[in-house]
Amino acid sequence: MADITEERPSERALVATSIATALRTVERWRSRGDRGRLAELRRMGRDMIPGEAFWCIADLAHADQATETFLRQFLPLATLATHRGKARPGAAMRAAGIAPSRFERWLRQPRATAIVDARRLIRRCASLDLIQLGLALYFWTDDTRVQLAREFYRNPQTTSATRVVPTPLSEPNHG
């Protein structure tokens, strides 16, 4: 089986579609008040054999084996938060007041631990693009983590026109 952290452009689109389908299904169940299916997904762990709710989503999402494995870990997260807004994950975590030290510890974790620990982080986010978070966790590479850090630390409202440019230090007077 191929390493799922190796990203190919077409693979990214397929994974994004699978995640979006899974999130739409979770939202539909939430709006219908289907607490049983949501509870089943919330309790699902990596080592647990998934039940009917999971297989319904995997089928709707046309998930291959690698995506199924990821969704088994990601869907409990999806039941805790709704796909709200377009805030990229790093920016949403910054806006939620997550401490930089906590955020950096999360970025240094291996993928499986990062998925589990993302639960505590996303509960605090008022607006979050869960598809982007799902893609970041699926493709948990150094490049992905740098992008998350960029979103967290860079202020998107600072443009090149308003950015403060440091003045050069004056040359010492040798004379």
N, C-alpha and C positions, 0 to 999 in steps of 0.2 A: 504494500500500500504506500502511495506517495506521501511525503511529508506535507501536511496541509498548511504549513507556514510558507511554502513556496508559492508565491502569488503569481498568477497569470491573469492578464486583463479579462479574458472571457470567464475565468473561474470567479473573479471578483464579482462580476455581474450576476452570475448564477447564484453565488452565495448571498448576495444582497437581495435577490428575488426570493430566495428561500426564507431569509430572515423576515423580510417584509410580509410574506404570506403567513408565516408563523405569528407575527405580531398582530396582523389583521384578525386572525382566528382567535387569538387570546382576547383582543378587544371586543370581538363579536360575542364571545362567551361572557365577558364581563358585563356588556350592555344588556344581555339577556338574563343576567343574574344566575348563570350556571356555576354556582360556587363549588359543586362537586368536581367538575373537570379542572377548575382553577386550583383547587386544593390538591388534586392528584398531581398536577404539574409542579406546584410549589414544594411538595414533599419529595419529588423525584430527585434522586441522587445519582452520582456517577456509577455506583455499583448496583443500583436497583434496576430490576428488569422493568422497563417502561410499560405502562398500562395503555388502555384504549385511547385516552386523550392524546398522549404523545404520538401514537401511531396514526391517529387521524390527522394531526398536524404534519407529520413526516410525509404522509401520502399526499396531502394537499400541496406541500412545498416541493414535491418531487425530489426529495432529499436523497443524495447518494450516501454511501456508508460513512464517509468522512463528515458530511454535513449532519447526518443523524447523530453521530458521536458528539459533535459540537452542540446541537440543539438539546441533547439530553442535559448538558451542563448549563446552557443559556436560558432555557425556558423557565426554570424556577426564578431567574432574575426578571424575566419579562412579566411575571405575574405580580411583581412588587411595584412596578412603575408602569406608567402609560407612556406611549410614544407621544410626547408633548413637545411641540415646537420644533425648531430647527437648530437648537443650540448644540454645537459640536461637543463631544464628551469632555474634552479638557476645559473648554470655556464654561460649560455648565457646572463642572466641579469647582472651578474658581468662583463663579457667581454664587455657589452654594456655601462658600466660606470654608471649603476643605483646606486644611493646613498644608502648605507646601511640603513639609516634611512627610506628612501622611501620604500625599499624592506621589512623592518620589519613591517612598517605600513600596507603594503599589506598583509603580512602573518597573521596579527591579525584580518583582516576583516572577516565577515561572508561570506560564499560561494557565495551568489548571488552578493554581492558587489565586491568580489575578481574577479569574472568573468568579470564584467563591467570594473573594473580598470585595468585588465590585458591588455586591449587594448592599454593604454598609455605605458605600459612597453614593450610589444612585438614589437611595432613599431620601437623601438631603437635597436632591436636585429638583427644582420647580419646573424646569424646562430642559428636555433632553431628547436628542435624536437617537433612539434606541437602535436604529438600523446602523448608524455610524459606530455606535458602541459595539454592536455585535460584530461588525466587520473588523474593528480594531482588535477585539478579543479572538476572533477566528484567525486573523493574520497577525499574531502577536510576535512581530519581528522588531529588531532594533529601529528600523525606519518608522514603523508604526508607533513605537513608544516615543521617538523624537517628535513625531507629529502631534501626539497627545500633549507632550510637554510644551511644544510651541503654542498650542491652543490654550494651555493653562497659563503660561507666563506672558505671552504677547497680548497686548491690548489691541483688539481689532479696530477701535475707534481712533487710534493714533495713526494718522496718515503721515506721509513723508513731509507734508507741508507743516504739520504741527509738531513733528518730532524735534526734540532738542538736540542740536548738534554741538558736541563739546568743542570749546575753543582750544586751539593748539597752545601748548605751554610756550611761553616766550623763551627765546634763546637766552641762555645765561650770558651776561655781559663779561667777556674776558678782556679786559683791557686796562 
